[in-house]
Amino acid sequence: MKWLSLLGLWLGKLRPRPLSTYERGKRAEREAALFLRRRGYRIVAQNVRTKLGEIDLVALKGDLVVFVEVKARSSDEFGTPVEGLLPRQQKRIRNAAELFLAKRGWSERDRRFDLIAVDLDELGRVKRIEHIPGAF
């Protein structure tokens, strides 16, 4: 079925379909990882799930461990990206990060919690990426 959609696009008969919320989130995470790599970060883990919470990206910048929450946005209609990161989410991410560090034997390493907001249009094209180091 997917090949029919691709064939239709190639022939110009079908319009690209808007991305689902899930697809937008995955696209935003891929773009955020690429954004960080281009700035000298090394991605060491993605979509880390622990019993205490989930972490979108874990990166290293030198000896610093950076935990990154990625927010896919289409507008600031519902507030800024930082406003969209609720205190209980921040706590979950921090707790998950502590567990991640302990499992890796990195408990003594310096850490930072960043936010990356990726603005996408309805087809998933990147309009803007905003990186907020030390967001919480």
C-alpha positions, 0 to 999 in steps of 0.5 A: 500500500505504501508503494502506491502512495509513493508512486502517486507522489512520483506521478504527481497525482497524490498530495503528501499526507500530513504527519501523525502526532507520533510521526511528528515526534519521531521526526523532531527527535531525529532532527534534534539529534542531527542538530546536536551532532552538527554542533559537536555533541555525541549521541550516546542514547535515544528514547531511554526508558526506565521505570522512573521515566523516559529521556528523549536523547542523551549526549556527551559534550566533552565530559558533560552528560546532556539529557535532552527533552525534545518538543515538536511544535507547530506554533507557540499557540499553547505557550513556549517550549519551556512552558510546555515542560511541566514540573512533574515531567522535569522531575521524571526526566531528572529521576530517569537521568539519575538511574541512567547515570548510576547504571553506566557508572557515571554518577559523578559526572557533570550533567545538564538538562536541555530542551530542544524545540523543533518547529515543523510544518504539517508535512514534517519539514523543519521550520526552526530549531531552538536549543535551550541549554540548561532549560531545567 
